[in-house]
Amino acid sequence: MKIQVLGSGCATCHKLFELTSQAVKELGLPEKAEYLTGDKAIQKIISMGVMQSPVITINGKAVVAGSVPTVNQIKEIIQKNS
């Protein structure tokens, strides 16, 4: 499973990455969340047809966009989409 957080690099994007990393760790997954920022991340967000950031993707599919859920909500999203 590939989990990524995409964003511009702002404080909100960084916070979502921290929470996602914590959720991955708490679930005991062998994967680590990746954090992509800047032009590459923005291009990927646009190519997925998403118009909000930050974004969490699981295996290339946007599962969260434009919000910062709690760690427990992120864990539920990961489990649902794994």
PDB file of N, CA, C and O in Angstrom:
ATOM      1  N   MET A   1       0.847  -1.169   0.000  1.00  0.00           N
ATOM      2  CA  MET A   1       0.000   0.000   0.000  1.00  0.00           C
ATOM      3  C   MET A   1       0.897   1.237   0.000  1.00  0.00           C
ATOM      4  O   MET A   1       1.893   1.302   0.720  1.00  0.00           O
ATOM      5  N   LYS A   2       0.520   2.217  -0.826  1.00  0.00           N
ATOM      6  CA  LYS A   2       1.289   3.457  -0.927  1.00  0.00           C
ATOM      7  C   LYS A   2       0.424   4.605  -0.408  1.00  0.00           C
ATOM      8  O   LYS A   2      -0.631   4.903  -0.968  1.00  0.00           O
ATOM      9  N   ILE A   3       0.885   5.243   0.668  1.00  0.00           N
ATOM     10  CA  ILE A   3       0.152   6.350   1.282  1.00  0.00           C
ATOM     11  C   ILE A   3       0.971   7.618   1.095  1.00  0.00           C
ATOM     12  O   ILE A   3       2.140   7.685   1.477  1.00  0.00           O
ATOM     13  N   GLN A   4       0.329   8.633   0.493  1.00  0.00           N
ATOM     14  CA  GLN A   4       1.022   9.899   0.253  1.00  0.00           C
ATOM     15  C   GLN A   4       0.182  11.062   0.754  1.00  0.00           C
ATOM     16  O   GLN A   4      -1.048  11.025   0.718  1.00  0.00           O
ATOM     17  N   VAL A   5       0.869  12.093   1.222  1.00  0.00           N
ATOM     18  CA  VAL A   5       0.243  13.362   1.540  1.00  0.00           C
ATOM     19  C   VAL A   5       0.802  14.364   0.535  1.00  0.00           C
ATOM     20  O   VAL A   5       2.015  14.541   0.424  1.00  0.00           O
ATOM     21  N   LEU A   6      -0.093  15.010  -0.188  1.00  0.00           N
ATOM     22  CA  LEU A   6       0.298  15.968  -1.222  1.00  0.00           C
ATOM     23  C   LEU A   6      -0.157  17.357  -0.812  1.00  0.00           C
ATOM     24  O   LEU A   6      -1.267  17.531  -0.308  1.00  0.00           O
ATOM     25  N   GLY A   7       0.701  18.346  -1.028  1.00  0.00           N
ATOM     26  CA  GLY A   7       0.325  19.712  -0.700  1.00  0.00           C
ATOM     27  C   GLY A   7       1.394  20.700  -1.098  1.00  0.00           C
ATOM     28  O   GLY A   7       2.422  20.342  -1.673  1.00  0.00           O
ATOM     29  N   SER A   8       1.127  21.955  -0.777  1.00  0.00           N
ATOM     30  CA  SER A   8       2.029  23.039  -1.164  1.00  0.00           C
ATOM     31  C   SER A   8       3.226  23.169  -0.226  1.00  0.00           C
ATOM     32  O   SER A   8       4.211  23.831  -0.552  1.00  0.00           O
ATOM     33  N   GLY A   9       3.133  22.541   0.930  1.00  0.00           N
ATOM     34  CA  GLY A   9       4.196  22.663   1.931  1.00  0.00           C
ATOM     35  C   GLY A   9       3.825  23.604   3.056  1.00  0.00           C
ATOM     36  O   GLY A   9       4.672  23.955   3.877  1.00  0.00           O
ATOM     37  N   CYS A  10       2.567  24.018   3.103  1.00  0.00           N
ATOM     38  CA  CYS A  10       2.102  24.941   4.143  1.00  0.00           C
ATOM     39  C   CYS A  10       1.973  24.216   5.484  1.00  0.00           C
ATOM     40  O   CYS A  10       2.140  22.999   5.564  1.00  0.00           O
ATOM     41  N   ALA A  11       1.676  24.976   6.521  1.00  0.00           N
ATOM     42  CA  ALA A  11       1.544  24.402   7.864  1.00  0.00           C
ATOM     43  C   ALA A  11       0.419  23.370   7.923  1.00  0.00           C
ATOM     44  O   ALA A  11       0.552  22.356   8.608  1.00  0.00           O
ATOM     45  N   THR A  12      -0.671  23.609   7.225  1.00  0.00           N
ATOM     46  CA  THR A  12      -1.793  22.662   7.214  1.00  0.00           C
ATOM     47  C   THR A  12      -1.372  21.351   6.560  1.00  0.00           C
ATOM     48  O   THR A  12      -1.701  20.273   7.056  1.00  0.00           O
ATOM     49  N   CYS A  13      -0.648  21.440   5.453  1.00  0.00           N
ATOM     50  CA  CYS A  13      -0.166  20.240   4.760  1.00  0.00           C
ATOM     51  C   CYS A  13       0.778  19.453   5.663  1.00  0.00           C
ATOM     52  O   CYS A  13       0.690  18.228   5.740  1.00  0.00           O
ATOM     53  N   HIS A  14       1.673  20.150   6.339  1.00  0.00           N
ATOM     54  CA  HIS A  14       2.627  19.492   7.228  1.00  0.00           C
ATOM     55  C   HIS A  14       1.902  18.814   8.389  1.00  0.00           C
ATOM     56  O   HIS A  14       2.267  17.707   8.786  1.00  0.00           O
ATOM     57  N   LYS A  15       0.878  19.470   8.933  1.00  0.00           N
ATOM     58  CA  LYS A  15       0.102  18.892  10.028  1.00  0.00           C
ATOM     59  C   LYS A  15      -0.586  17.605   9.559  1.00  0.00           C
ATOM     60  O   LYS A  15      -0.600  16.612  10.287  1.00  0.00           O
ATOM     61  N   LEU A  16      -1.154  17.617   8.355  1.00  0.00           N
ATOM     62  CA  LEU A  16      -1.807  16.416   7.830  1.00  0.00           C
ATOM     63  C   LEU A  16      -0.797  15.289   7.666  1.00  0.00           C
ATOM     64  O   LEU A  16      -1.113  14.131   7.941  1.00  0.00           O
ATOM     65  N   PHE A  17       0.410  15.611   7.222  1.00  0.00           N
ATOM     66  CA  PHE A  17       1.448  14.588   7.096  1.00  0.00           C
ATOM     67  C   PHE A  17       1.804  13.997   8.458  1.00  0.00           C
ATOM     68  O   PHE A  17       1.948  12.781   8.592  1.00  0.00           O
ATOM     69  N   GLU A  18       1.947  14.853   9.465  1.00  0.00           N
ATOM     70  CA  GLU A  18       2.268  14.375  10.815  1.00  0.00           C
ATOM     71  C   GLU A  18       1.181  13.434  11.328  1.00  0.00           C
ATOM     72  O   GLU A  18       1.485  12.367  11.861  1.00  0.00           O
ATOM     73  N   LEU A  19      -0.084  13.825  11.170  1.00  0.00           N
ATOM     74  CA  LEU A  19      -1.195  13.000  11.644  1.00  0.00           C
ATOM     75  C   LEU A  19      -1.287  11.690  10.870  1.00  0.00           C
ATOM     76  O   LEU A  19      -1.581  10.642  11.446  1.00  0.00           O
ATOM     77  N   THR A  20      -1.036  11.751   9.565  1.00  0.00           N
ATOM     78  CA  THR A  20      -1.076  10.542   8.737  1.00  0.00           C
ATOM     79  C   THR A  20       0.049   9.599   9.140  1.00  0.00           C
ATOM     80  O   THR A  20      -0.162   8.390   9.240  1.00  0.00           O
ATOM     81  N   SER A  21       1.235  10.138   9.371  1.00  0.00           N
ATOM     82  CA  SER A  21       2.358   9.316   9.816  1.00  0.00           C
ATOM     83  C   SER A  21       2.051   8.653  11.150  1.00  0.00           C
ATOM     84  O   SER A  21       2.375   7.483  11.356  1.00  0.00           O
ATOM     85  N   GLN A  22       1.432   9.392  12.047  1.00  0.00           N
ATOM     86  CA  GLN A  22       1.063   8.848  13.352  1.00  0.00           C
ATOM     87  C   GLN A  22       0.030   7.721  13.180  1.00  0.00           C
ATOM     88  O   GLN A  22       0.132   6.685  13.836  1.00  0.00           O
ATOM     89  N   ALA A  23      -0.951   7.920  12.307  1.00  0.00           N
ATOM     90  CA  ALA A  23      -1.977   6.904  12.067  1.00  0.00           C
ATOM     91  C   ALA A  23      -1.355   5.629  11.502  1.00  0.00           C
ATOM     92  O   ALA A  23      -1.705   4.525  11.921  1.00  0.00           O
ATOM     93  N   VAL A  24      -0.438   5.780  10.557  1.00  0.00           N
ATOM     94  CA  VAL A  24       0.248   4.623   9.965  1.00  0.00           C
ATOM     95  C   VAL A  24       1.012   3.859  11.044  1.00  0.00           C
ATOM     96  O   VAL A  24       0.970   2.630  11.099  1.00  0.00           O
ATOM     97  N   LYS A  25       1.707   4.601  11.897  1.00  0.00           N
ATOM     98  CA  LYS A  25       2.478   3.979  12.979  1.00  0.00           C
ATOM     99  C   LYS A  25       1.558   3.251  13.961  1.00  0.00           C
ATOM    100  O   LYS A  25       1.840   2.120  14.357  1.00  0.00           O
ATOM    101  N   GLU A  26       0.459   3.901  14.352  1.00  0.00           N
ATOM    102  CA  GLU A  26      -0.465   3.299  15.308  1.00  0.00           C
ATOM    103  C   GLU A  26      -1.136   2.046  14.743  1.00  0.00           C
ATOM    104  O   GLU A  26      -1.469   1.131  15.496  1.00  0.00           O
ATOM    105  N   LEU A  27      -1.335   1.997  13.434  1.00  0.00           N
ATOM    106  CA  LEU A  27      -1.915   0.816  12.799  1.00  0.00           C
ATOM    107  C   LEU A  27      -0.894  -0.309  12.651  1.00  0.00           C
ATOM    108  O   LEU A  27      -1.256  -1.439  12.324  1.00  0.00           O
ATOM    109  N   GLY A  28       0.375  -0.001  12.890  1.00  0.00           N
ATOM    110  CA  GLY A  28       1.430  -1.002  12.791  1.00  0.00           C
ATOM    111  C   GLY A  28       1.730  -1.413  11.361  1.00  0.00           C
ATOM    112  O   GLY A  28       2.156  -2.540  11.111  1.00  0.00           O
ATOM    113  N   LEU A  29       1.510  -0.503  10.421  1.00  0.00           N
ATOM    114  CA  LEU A  29       1.757  -0.816   9.012  1.00  0.00           C
ATOM    115  C   LEU A  29       3.252  -0.757   8.707  1.00  0.00           C
ATOM    116  O   LEU A  29       3.971   0.063   9.277  1.00  0.00           O
ATOM    117  N   PRO A  30       3.717  -1.619   7.817  1.00  0.00           N
ATOM    118  CA  PRO A  30       5.135  -1.585   7.460  1.00  0.00           C
ATOM    119  C   PRO A  30       5.487  -0.380   6.582  1.00  0.00           C
ATOM    120  O   PRO A  30       6.647   0.027   6.521  1.00  0.00           O
ATOM    121  N   GLU A  31       4.482   0.189   5.904  1.00  0.00           N
ATOM    122  CA  GLU A  31       4.717   1.345   5.040  1.00  0.00           C
ATOM    123  C   GLU A  31       4.884   2.609   5.880  1.00  0.00           C
ATOM    124  O   GLU A  31       4.499   2.663   7.047  1.00  0.00           O
ATOM    125  N   LYS A  32       5.460   3.600   5.258  1.00  0.00           N
ATOM    126  CA  LYS A  32       5.524   4.930   5.846  1.00  0.00           C
ATOM    127  C   LYS A  32       4.817   5.875   4.891  1.00  0.00           C
ATOM    128  O   LYS A  32       4.831   5.675   3.677  1.00  0.00           O
ATOM    129  N   ALA A  33       4.206   6.896   5.447  1.00  0.00           N
ATOM    130  CA  ALA A  33       3.558   7.895   4.607  1.00  0.00           C
ATOM    131  C   ALA A  33       4.635   8.731   3.919  1.00  0.00           C
ATOM    132  O   ALA A  33       5.653   9.069   4.522  1.00  0.00           O
ATOM    133  N   GLU A  34       4.399   9.055   2.659  1.00  0.00           N
ATOM    134  CA  GLU A  34       5.299   9.936   1.909  1.00  0.00           C
ATOM    135  C   GLU A  34       4.711  11.339   1.902  1.00  0.00           C
ATOM    136  O   GLU A  34       3.493  11.505   1.948  1.00  0.00           O
ATOM    137  N   TYR A  35       5.565  12.337   1.846  1.00  0.00           N
ATOM    138  CA  TYR A  35       5.131  13.734   1.829  1.00  0.00           C
ATOM    139  C   TYR A  35       5.678  14.384   0.570  1.00  0.00           C
ATOM    140  O   TYR A  35       6.889  14.551   0.429  1.00  0.00           O
ATOM    141  N   LEU A  36       4.797  14.747  -0.336  1.00  0.00           N
ATOM    142  CA  LEU A  36       5.189  15.413  -1.579  1.00  0.00           C
ATOM    143  C   LEU A  36       4.686  16.845  -1.552  1.00  0.00           C
ATOM    144  O   LEU A  36       3.512  17.097  -1.281  1.00  0.00           O
ATOM    145  N   THR A  37       5.583  17.780  -1.836  1.00  0.00           N
ATOM    146  CA  THR A  37       5.202  19.194  -1.838  1.00  0.00           C
ATOM    147  C   THR A  37       5.695  19.857  -3.108  1.00  0.00           C
ATOM    148  O   THR A  37       6.427  19.268  -3.904  1.00  0.00           O
ATOM    149  N   GLY A  38       5.274  21.091  -3.273  1.00  0.00           N
ATOM    150  CA  GLY A  38       5.748  21.888  -4.397  1.00  0.00           C
ATOM    151  C   GLY A  38       5.040  21.592  -5.696  1.00  0.00           C
ATOM    152  O   GLY A  38       3.940  21.041  -5.710  1.00  0.00           O
ATOM    153  N   ASP A  39       5.691  21.968  -6.802  1.00  0.00           N
ATOM    154  CA  ASP A  39       5.081  21.855  -8.127  1.00  0.00           C
ATOM    155  C   ASP A  39       4.688  20.428  -8.473  1.00  0.00           C
ATOM    156  O   ASP A  39       3.625  20.199  -9.050  1.00  0.00           O
ATOM    157  N   LYS A  40       5.538  19.469  -8.125  1.00  0.00           N
ATOM    158  CA  LYS A  40       5.243  18.067  -8.442  1.00  0.00           C
ATOM    159  C   LYS A  40       3.952  17.619  -7.758  1.00  0.00           C
ATOM    160  O   LYS A  40       3.117  16.956  -8.373  1.00  0.00           O
ATOM    161  N   ALA A  41       3.795  17.978  -6.500  1.00  0.00           N
ATOM    162  CA  ALA A  41       2.589  17.606  -5.751  1.00  0.00           C
ATOM    163  C   ALA A  41       1.359  18.302  -6.320  1.00  0.00           C
ATOM    164  O   ALA A  41       0.309  17.680  -6.480  1.00  0.00           O
ATOM    165  N   ILE A  42       1.486  19.580  -6.622  1.00  0.00           N
ATOM    166  CA  ILE A  42       0.354  20.339  -7.158  1.00  0.00           C
ATOM    167  C   ILE A  42      -0.069  19.766  -8.507  1.00  0.00           C
ATOM    168  O   ILE A  42      -1.264  19.630  -8.767  1.00  0.00           O
ATOM    169  N   GLN A  43       0.881  19.430  -9.362  1.00  0.00           N
ATOM    170  CA  GLN A  43       0.554  18.819 -10.649  1.00  0.00           C
ATOM    171  C   GLN A  43      -0.167  17.494 -10.469  1.00  0.00           C
ATOM    172  O   GLN A  43      -1.107  17.194 -11.206  1.00  0.00           O
ATOM    173  N   LYS A  44       0.260  16.702  -9.501  1.00  0.00           N
ATOM    174  CA  LYS A  44      -0.382  15.409  -9.244  1.00  0.00           C
ATOM    175  C   LYS A  44      -1.808  15.621  -8.741  1.00  0.00           C
ATOM    176  O   LYS A  44      -2.724  14.910  -9.156  1.00  0.00           O
ATOM    177  N   ILE A  45      -2.002  16.596  -7.849  1.00  0.00           N
ATOM    178  CA  ILE A  45      -3.339  16.903  -7.332  1.00  0.00           C
ATOM    179  C   ILE A  45      -4.265  17.287  -8.486  1.00  0.00           C
ATOM    180  O   ILE A  45      -5.386  16.785  -8.579  1.00  0.00           O
ATOM    181  N   ILE A  46      -3.803  18.165  -9.352  1.00  0.00           N
ATOM    182  CA  ILE A  46      -4.602  18.616 -10.491  1.00  0.00           C
ATOM    183  C   ILE A  46      -4.902  17.470 -11.442  1.00  0.00           C
ATOM    184  O   ILE A  46      -6.015  17.360 -11.957  1.00  0.00           O
ATOM    185  N   SER A  47      -3.907  16.611 -11.679  1.00  0.00           N
ATOM    186  CA  SER A  47      -4.109  15.495 -12.616  1.00  0.00           C
ATOM    187  C   SER A  47      -5.159  14.499 -12.101  1.00  0.00           C
ATOM    188  O   SER A  47      -5.768  13.776 -12.890  1.00  0.00           O
ATOM    189  N   MET A  48      -5.369  14.463 -10.781  1.00  0.00           N
ATOM    190  CA  MET A  48      -6.394  13.596 -10.203  1.00  0.00           C
ATOM    191  C   MET A  48      -7.768  14.258 -10.247  1.00  0.00           C
ATOM    192  O   MET A  48      -8.770  13.635  -9.893  1.00  0.00           O
ATOM    193  N   GLY A  49      -7.819  15.515 -10.679  1.00  0.00           N
ATOM    194  CA  GLY A  49      -9.082  16.233 -10.743  1.00  0.00           C
ATOM    195  C   GLY A  49      -9.526  16.804  -9.407  1.00  0.00           C
ATOM    196  O   GLY A  49     -10.690  17.162  -9.231  1.00  0.00           O
ATOM    197  N   VAL A  50      -8.591  16.889  -8.464  1.00  0.00           N
ATOM    198  CA  VAL A  50      -8.892  17.429  -7.137  1.00  0.00           C
ATOM    199  C   VAL A  50      -8.527  18.906  -7.143  1.00  0.00           C
ATOM    200  O   VAL A  50      -7.474  19.290  -7.652  1.00  0.00           O
ATOM    201  N   MET A  51      -9.402  19.735  -6.575  1.00  0.00           N
ATOM    202  CA  MET A  51      -9.157  21.173  -6.583  1.00  0.00           C
ATOM    203  C   MET A  51      -8.893  21.743  -5.198  1.00  0.00           C
ATOM    204  O   MET A  51      -8.938  22.958  -5.005  1.00  0.00           O
ATOM    205  N   GLN A  52      -8.617  20.869  -4.229  1.00  0.00           N
ATOM    206  CA  GLN A  52      -8.325  21.320  -2.875  1.00  0.00           C
ATOM    207  C   GLN A  52      -7.070  20.620  -2.380  1.00  0.00           C
ATOM    208  O   GLN A  52      -6.733  19.527  -2.837  1.00  0.00           O
ATOM    209  N   SER A  53      -6.392  21.249  -1.456  1.00  0.00           N
ATOM    210  CA  SER A  53      -5.259  20.595  -0.808  1.00  0.00           C
ATOM    211  C   SER A  53      -5.337  20.918   0.674  1.00  0.00           C
ATOM    212  O   SER A  53      -5.993  21.890   1.048  1.00  0.00           O
ATOM    213  N   PRO A  54      -4.705  20.154   1.510  1.00  0.00           N
ATOM    214  CA  PRO A  54      -3.865  19.000   1.216  1.00  0.00           C
ATOM    215  C   PRO A  54      -4.706  17.775   0.854  1.00  0.00           C
ATOM    216  O   PRO A  54      -5.921  17.744   1.047  1.00  0.00           O
ATOM    217  N   VAL A  55      -4.007  16.767   0.320  1.00  0.00           N
ATOM    218  CA  VAL A  55      -4.658  15.547  -0.141  1.00  0.00           C
ATOM    219  C   VAL A  55      -3.923  14.340   0.434  1.00  0.00           C
ATOM    220  O   VAL A  55      -2.693  14.319   0.484  1.00  0.00           O
ATOM    221  N   ILE A  56      -4.682  13.338   0.866  1.00  0.00           N
ATOM    222  CA  ILE A  56      -4.106  12.031   1.187  1.00  0.00           C
ATOM    223  C   ILE A  56      -4.497  11.107   0.048  1.00  0.00           C
ATOM    224  O   ILE A  56      -5.663  11.048  -0.343  1.00  0.00           O
ATOM    225  N   THR A  57      -3.512  10.382  -0.487  1.00  0.00           N
ATOM    226  CA  THR A  57      -3.812   9.365  -1.490  1.00  0.00           C
ATOM    227  C   THR A  57      -3.403   7.999  -0.948  1.00  0.00           C
ATOM    228  O   THR A  57      -2.422   7.863  -0.217  1.00  0.00           O
ATOM    229  N   ILE A  58      -4.178   7.008  -1.325  1.00  0.00           N
ATOM    230  CA  ILE A  58      -3.832   5.625  -1.033  1.00  0.00           C
ATOM    231  C   ILE A  58      -3.833   4.890  -2.363  1.00  0.00           C
ATOM    232  O   ILE A  58      -4.851   4.803  -3.050  1.00  0.00           O
ATOM    233  N   ASN A  59      -2.664   4.364  -2.705  1.00  0.00           N
ATOM    234  CA  ASN A  59      -2.473   3.685  -3.997  1.00  0.00           C
ATOM    235  C   ASN A  59      -2.925   4.553  -5.164  1.00  0.00           C
ATOM    236  O   ASN A  59      -3.533   4.060  -6.114  1.00  0.00           O
ATOM    237  N   GLY A  60      -2.625   5.858  -5.087  1.00  0.00           N
ATOM    238  CA  GLY A  60      -2.909   6.782  -6.174  1.00  0.00           C
ATOM    239  C   GLY A  60      -4.317   7.344  -6.208  1.00  0.00           C
ATOM    240  O   GLY A  60      -4.636   8.143  -7.088  1.00  0.00           O
ATOM    241  N   LYS A  61      -5.167   6.946  -5.273  1.00  0.00           N
ATOM    242  CA  LYS A  61      -6.553   7.424  -5.229  1.00  0.00           C
ATOM    243  C   LYS A  61      -6.699   8.439  -4.097  1.00  0.00           C
ATOM    244  O   LYS A  61      -6.314   8.167  -2.960  1.00  0.00           O
ATOM    245  N   ALA A  62      -7.257   9.610  -4.412  1.00  0.00           N
ATOM    246  CA  ALA A  62      -7.483  10.632  -3.390  1.00  0.00           C
ATOM    247  C   ALA A  62      -8.563  10.163  -2.424  1.00  0.00           C
ATOM    248  O   ALA A  62      -9.675   9.839  -2.842  1.00  0.00           O
ATOM    249  N   VAL A  63      -8.239  10.127  -1.136  1.00  0.00           N
ATOM    250  CA  VAL A  63      -9.203   9.692  -0.127  1.00  0.00           C
ATOM    251  C   VAL A  63      -9.565  10.804   0.863  1.00  0.00           C
ATOM    252  O   VAL A  63     -10.558  10.697   1.582  1.00  0.00           O
ATOM    253  N   VAL A  64      -8.770  11.855   0.899  1.00  0.00           N
ATOM    254  CA  VAL A  64      -9.035  13.049   1.708  1.00  0.00           C
ATOM    255  C   VAL A  64      -8.559  14.241   0.904  1.00  0.00           C
ATOM    256  O   VAL A  64      -7.468  14.213   0.334  1.00  0.00           O
ATOM    257  N   ALA A  65      -9.373  15.292   0.854  1.00  0.00           N
ATOM    258  CA  ALA A  65      -8.958  16.502   0.146  1.00  0.00           C
ATOM    259  C   ALA A  65      -9.505  17.731   0.856  1.00  0.00           C
ATOM    260  O   ALA A  65     -10.698  17.824   1.144  1.00  0.00           O
ATOM    261  N   GLY A  66      -8.615  18.665   1.130  1.00  0.00           N
ATOM    262  CA  GLY A  66      -9.015  19.955   1.667  1.00  0.00           C
ATOM    263  C   GLY A  66      -9.397  19.985   3.136  1.00  0.00           C
ATOM    264  O   GLY A  66      -9.992  20.957   3.601  1.00  0.00           O
ATOM    265  N   SER A  67      -9.064  18.939   3.870  1.00  0.00           N
ATOM    266  CA  SER A  67      -9.369  18.939   5.298  1.00  0.00           C
ATOM    267  C   SER A  67      -8.259  18.225   6.060  1.00  0.00           C
ATOM    268  O   SER A  67      -7.395  17.576   5.469  1.00  0.00           O
ATOM    269  N   VAL A  68      -8.300  18.358   7.379  1.00  0.00           N
ATOM    270  CA  VAL A  68      -7.321  17.691   8.234  1.00  0.00           C
ATOM    271  C   VAL A  68      -8.098  16.872   9.269  1.00  0.00           C
ATOM    272  O   VAL A  68      -8.442  17.372  10.340  1.00  0.00           O
ATOM    273  N   PRO A  69      -8.369  15.597   8.930  1.00  0.00           N
ATOM    274  CA  PRO A  69      -9.089  14.747   9.882  1.00  0.00           C
ATOM    275  C   PRO A  69      -8.227  14.399  11.091  1.00  0.00           C
ATOM    276  O   PRO A  69      -7.016  14.620  11.091  1.00  0.00           O
ATOM    277  N   THR A  70      -8.866  13.855  12.115  1.00  0.00           N
ATOM    278  CA  THR A  70      -8.145  13.411  13.303  1.00  0.00           C
ATOM    279  C   THR A  70      -7.365  12.136  12.975  1.00  0.00           C
ATOM    280  O   THR A  70      -7.578  11.517  11.932  1.00  0.00           O
ATOM    281  N   VAL A  71      -6.467  11.756  13.872  1.00  0.00           N
ATOM    282  CA  VAL A  71      -5.695  10.517  13.694  1.00  0.00           C
ATOM    283  C   VAL A  71      -6.643   9.328  13.574  1.00  0.00           C
ATOM    284  O   VAL A  71      -6.456   8.475  12.707  1.00  0.00           O
ATOM    285  N   ASN A  72      -7.659   9.264  14.435  1.00  0.00           N
ATOM    286  CA  ASN A  72      -8.596   8.138  14.384  1.00  0.00           C
ATOM    287  C   ASN A  72      -9.364   8.105  13.066  1.00  0.00           C
ATOM    288  O   ASN A  72      -9.595   7.030  12.513  1.00  0.00           O
ATOM    289  N   GLN A  73      -9.759   9.265  12.561  1.00  0.00           N
ATOM    290  CA  GLN A  73     -10.449   9.313  11.267  1.00  0.00           C
ATOM    291  C   GLN A  73      -9.524   8.850  10.147  1.00  0.00           C
ATOM    292  O   GLN A  73      -9.952   8.135   9.241  1.00  0.00           O
ATOM    293  N   ILE A  74      -8.265   9.255  10.206  1.00  0.00           N
ATOM    294  CA  ILE A  74      -7.299   8.834   9.188  1.00  0.00           C
ATOM    295  C   ILE A  74      -7.096   7.322   9.256  1.00  0.00           C
ATOM    296  O   ILE A  74      -7.014   6.659   8.222  1.00  0.00           O
ATOM    297  N   LYS A  75      -7.015   6.782  10.457  1.00  0.00           N
ATOM    298  CA  LYS A  75      -6.868   5.325  10.608  1.00  0.00           C
ATOM    299  C   LYS A  75      -8.053   4.599   9.976  1.00  0.00           C
ATOM    300  O   LYS A  75      -7.866   3.593   9.292  1.00  0.00           O
ATOM    301  N   GLU A  76      -9.264   5.096  10.196  1.00  0.00           N
ATOM    302  CA  GLU A  76     -10.459   4.493   9.597  1.00  0.00           C
ATOM    303  C   GLU A  76     -10.397   4.562   8.075  1.00  0.00           C
ATOM    304  O   GLU A  76     -10.741   3.598   7.392  1.00  0.00           O
ATOM    305  N   ILE A  77      -9.961   5.694   7.551  1.00  0.00           N
ATOM    306  CA  ILE A  77      -9.858   5.880   6.100  1.00  0.00           C
ATOM    307  C   ILE A  77      -8.832   4.900   5.517  1.00  0.00           C
ATOM    308  O   ILE A  77      -9.076   4.294   4.474  1.00  0.00           O
ATOM    309  N   ILE A  78      -7.700   4.749   6.184  1.00  0.00           N
ATOM    310  CA  ILE A  78      -6.661   3.820   5.706  1.00  0.00           C
ATOM    311  C   ILE A  78      -7.207   2.394   5.711  1.00  0.00           C
ATOM    312  O   ILE A  78      -7.041   1.662   4.735  1.00  0.00           O
ATOM    313  N   GLN A  79      -7.852   2.002   6.797  1.00  0.00           N
ATOM    314  CA  GLN A  79      -8.383   0.644   6.885  1.00  0.00           C
ATOM    315  C   GLN A  79      -9.446   0.397   5.829  1.00  0.00           C
ATOM    316  O   GLN A  79      -9.497  -0.685   5.244  1.00  0.00           O
ATOM    317  N   LYS A  80     -10.278   1.363   5.581  1.00  0.00           N
ATOM    318  CA  LYS A  80     -11.356   1.245   4.584  1.00  0.00           C
ATOM    319  C   LYS A  80     -10.801   1.133   3.165  1.00  0.00           C
ATOM    320  O   LYS A  80     -11.395   0.467   2.317  1.00  0.00           O
ATOM    321  N   ASN A  81      -9.673   1.778   2.908  1.00  0.00           N
ATOM    322  CA  ASN A  81      -9.134   1.847   1.554  1.00  0.00           C
ATOM    323  C   ASN A  81      -7.909   0.962   1.335  1.00  0.00           C
ATOM    324  O   ASN A  81      -7.233   1.084   0.314  1.00  0.00           O
ATOM    325  N   SER A  82      -7.622   0.075   2.282  1.00  0.00           N
ATOM    326  CA  SER A  82      -6.445  -0.778   2.113  1.00  0.00           C
ATOM    327  C   SER A  82      -6.804  -2.089   1.399  1.00  0.00           C
ATOM    328  O   SER A  82      -5.932  -2.928   1.173  1.00  0.00           O
TER     329      SER A  82
END
